[in-house]
């Protein structure tokens, strides 16, 4: 539609070709700035949403403990803080949408103005029907370019989700837990369990969190930790 509009106006008033090149440069610069800012704000929105969902899920799981210790207010403040942090990129996305609209509308007014000037310039050889057609197409030209930029930017913003999936898929995985020496396949032979000098780490390069734990559990015995 945008190329068709450009072709119609140029055929009726050939001088519009020079102006279209000039306005095309302006639209490209403004559109590139808008796309770059929108892409980063969408990325910030996605990154700030993950802690919000995690906090909400963890709060639901531990709601009984939170209420028992009277920590509801602290968790509510933490939740509101994360919501504010997540809403900031969305607010600025709407701000730059208005930023784009103002600049495109001003530039579009100049396009319509120049289209009218070129029609008056060639008033002797252009009939009223073609003049009206050129002017109406010039008024739609800006809106078509603006929606082209917005749709392209929306596509880039949507690909942020793919980017985050790729990031998660490339995170190095933890090594599987291997018990050495491994017990026989028929273990346990009875209900009795004996643990001697147990030492546990969260990762091979971290300090132990359990030190030299030894205990015995007899068959049919219940032990609480």
C-alpha positions as CSV (number, residue, x, y, z in Angstrom):
1,X,0.0,0.0,0.0
2,X,2.8,2.4,0.9
3,X,4.6,1.7,-2.4
4,X,1.4,2.1,-4.4
5,X,0.6,5.4,-2.7
6,X,4.2,6.6,-3.5
7,X,3.8,5.6,-7.1
8,X,0.4,7.3,-7.6
9,X,1.6,10.6,-6.2
10,X,4.9,10.5,-8.2
11,X,3.0,9.8,-11.5
12,X,0.7,12.7,-10.9
13,X,3.4,15.1,-9.7
14,X,6.9,14.0,-10.6
15,X,8.5,16.6,-8.3
16,X,7.2,14.6,-5.4
17,X,10.0,12.0,-6.0
18,X,12.7,14.3,-4.7
19,X,10.6,15.1,-1.6
20,X,9.8,11.4,-1.0
21,X,13.6,10.6,-0.9
22,X,14.1,13.4,1.7
23,X,11.1,12.3,3.8
24,X,12.2,8.6,3.4
25,X,15.5,9.4,5.1
26,X,13.7,11.2,8.0
27,X,11.2,8.3,8.4
28,X,14.1,5.8,8.4
29,X,16.0,7.6,11.1
30,X,13.0,8.1,13.4
31,X,11.8,4.5,12.8
32,X,15.3,3.1,13.7
33,X,15.4,5.1,16.9
34,X,11.9,3.9,17.8
35,X,12.7,0.3,17.0
36,X,15.9,0.3,19.0
37,X,14.2,1.8,22.1
38,X,11.2,-0.4,21.9
39,X,13.2,-3.6,21.6
40,X,15.3,-2.8,24.7
41,X,12.2,-1.7,26.7
42,X,10.5,-5.0,25.8
43,X,13.6,-6.9,26.9
44,X,13.6,-5.0,30.2
45,X,9.9,-5.8,30.6
46,X,10.5,-9.6,30.1
47,X,13.5,-9.6,32.4
48,X,11.6,-7.7,35.2
49,X,8.6,-10.0,34.9
50,X,10.4,-13.2,35.9
51,X,11.2,-12.1,39.5
52,X,7.6,-10.9,39.8
53,X,6.1,-14.3,38.9
54,X,8.7,-16.2,41.0
55,X,7.9,-14.0,44.1
56,X,4.2,-14.5,43.6
57,X,4.5,-18.3,43.3
58,X,6.8,-18.5,46.3
59,X,4.5,-16.3,48.4
60,X,1.5,-18.6,47.6
61,X,3.5,-21.7,48.6
62,X,4.6,-20.2,51.9
63,X,1.6,-18.1,52.7
64,X,0.9,-19.9,56.0
65,X,4.4,-19.4,57.3
66,X,4.3,-15.7,56.2
67,X,1.1,-15.1,58.1
68,X,2.3,-17.1,61.1
69,X,5.4,-14.8,61.5
70,X,3.4,-11.6,60.8
71,X,5.5,-10.8,57.6
72,X,2.6,-10.1,55.3
73,X,3.3,-6.4,55.1
74,X,6.9,-6.9,54.2
75,X,6.1,-9.4,51.4
76,X,3.3,-7.1,50.1
77,X,5.8,-4.2,49.9
78,X,8.3,-6.5,48.1
79,X,5.5,-7.5,45.6
80,X,4.5,-3.9,45.0
81,X,8.1,-2.9,44.4
82,X,8.5,-5.7,41.8
83,X,5.2,-4.7,40.1
84,X,6.5,-1.1,39.9
85,X,9.8,-2.2,38.4
86,X,7.9,-4.3,35.8
87,X,5.5,-1.4,35.0
88,X,8.2,1.1,34.2
89,X,9.3,-0.3,30.8
90,X,5.6,-0.6,29.8
91,X,5.0,3.0,30.7
92,X,8.0,4.2,28.7
93,X,6.9,2.0,25.7
94,X,3.7,4.0,25.6
95,X,5.7,7.2,25.9
96,X,7.9,6.4,22.9
97,X,4.7,5.4,21.0
98,X,3.5,9.0,21.5
99,X,7.0,10.2,20.6
100,X,6.8,8.4,17.3
101,X,3.2,9.6,16.6
102,X,4.1,13.3,17.1
103,X,7.1,13.1,14.7
104,X,5.3,11.1,12.1
105,X,2.3,13.4,12.2
106,X,4.4,16.5,11.9
107,X,6.4,15.0,9.0
108,X,3.1,13.8,7.4
109,X,1.7,17.3,7.5
110,X,4.8,18.5,5.6
111,X,4.2,15.7,3.1
112,X,0.6,16.7,2.5
113,X,1.7,20.4,2.3
114,X,4.3,19.7,-0.3
115,X,1.9,17.5,-2.3
116,X,-0.5,20.5,-2.4
117,X,2.3,22.8,-3.4
118,X,3.3,20.5,-6.3
119,X,-0.3,20.3,-7.4
120,X,-0.5,24.1,-7.5
121,X,2.7,24.1,-9.4
122,X,1.3,21.9,-12.1
123,X,-2.3,23.2,-11.9
124,X,-2.3,23.9,-15.7
125,X,-1.8,20.3,-16.7
126,X,-3.5,18.4,-13.8
127,X,-7.3,18.1,-13.7
128,X,-9.3,18.3,-10.5
129,X,-9.8,14.6,-10.2
130,X,-6.1,13.7,-10.3
131,X,-5.3,16.6,-7.9
132,X,-7.8,15.3,-5.3
133,X,-6.5,11.7,-5.8
134,X,-2.9,12.8,-5.2
135,X,-3.8,14.9,-2.1
136,X,-5.9,12.1,-0.6
137,X,-3.1,9.6,-1.1
138,X,-0.6,12.0,0.4
139,X,-2.7,12.2,3.6
140,X,-2.7,8.4,3.9
141,X,1.0,8.1,3.2
142,X,2.1,9.0,6.7
143,X,-0.3,6.6,8.4
144,X,0.8,3.7,6.2
145,X,4.5,4.4,7.0
146,X,3.8,4.7,10.7
147,X,2.0,1.3,10.8
148,X,4.7,-0.3,8.8
149,X,7.3,0.8,11.4
150,X,5.1,-0.2,14.3
151,X,4.4,-3.7,12.8
152,X,8.1,-4.2,12.1
153,X,9.0,-3.1,15.6
154,X,6.2,-5.4,17.1
155,X,7.8,-8.3,15.2
156,X,11.2,-7.5,16.7
157,X,9.7,-7.1,20.2
158,X,8.0,-10.5,19.9
159,X,11.3,-12.2,19.0
160,X,12.5,-11.2,22.5
161,X,10.7,-14.3,23.7
162,X,12.7,-16.5,21.3
163,X,15.9,-14.8,22.5
164,X,15.1,-15.6,26.2
165,X,14.3,-19.2,25.3
166,X,17.7,-19.4,23.5
167,X,19.4,-17.9,26.6
168,X,17.8,-20.4,28.9
169,X,18.7,-23.3,26.6
170,X,22.4,-22.3,26.7
171,X,22.7,-22.1,30.5
172,X,25.2,-24.8,31.6
173,X,23.4,-27.6,33.4
174,X,24.4,-28.9,36.8
175,X,26.3,-32.2,36.9
176,X,24.0,-35.1,37.9
177,X,24.4,-36.3,41.5
178,X,26.4,-39.5,41.7
179,X,26.6,-41.5,44.8
180,X,30.0,-43.2,45.3
181,X,30.3,-46.0,46.1
182,X,26.9,-47.0,44.8
183,X,24.9,-49.5,46.9
184,X,23.9,-52.9,45.5
185,X,20.7,-53.1,43.5
186,X,19.0,-55.1,46.3
187,X,19.7,-52.3,48.9
188,X,18.2,-51.9,51.4
189,X,18.0,-55.5,52.7
190,X,16.1,-54.4,55.8
191,X,14.6,-51.2,57.2
192,X,17.8,-50.2,59.1
193,X,19.9,-47.3,57.7
194,X,23.3,-46.2,59.0
195,X,25.0,-43.0,57.9
196,X,28.6,-42.3,58.9
197,X,30.5,-39.0,58.5
198,X,28.1,-37.6,55.9
199,X,29.4,-34.4,54.2
200,X,27.2,-32.6,51.6
201,X,28.0,-29.7,49.2
202,X,25.6,-27.8,46.9
203,X,28.3,-27.9,44.2
204,X,31.8,-29.4,44.0
205,X,33.5,-26.0,44.2
206,X,31.5,-24.8,47.3
207,X,32.1,-25.3,51.0
208,X,30.2,-28.2,52.7
209,X,26.9,-27.4,54.3
210,X,26.7,-30.6,56.3
211,X,29.7,-31.7,58.3
212,X,30.4,-35.3,59.5
213,X,26.8,-36.3,60.1
214,X,26.4,-39.8,61.6
215,X,23.2,-41.5,62.7
216,X,21.4,-44.8,62.6
217,X,17.7,-45.6,62.0
218,X,16.4,-49.0,63.0
219,X,13.7,-50.8,61.2
220,X,10.1,-49.6,61.8
221,X,11.6,-46.5,63.5
222,X,10.3,-43.0,62.6
223,X,12.8,-40.1,62.7
224,X,12.0,-36.5,62.1
225,X,14.6,-34.0,60.8
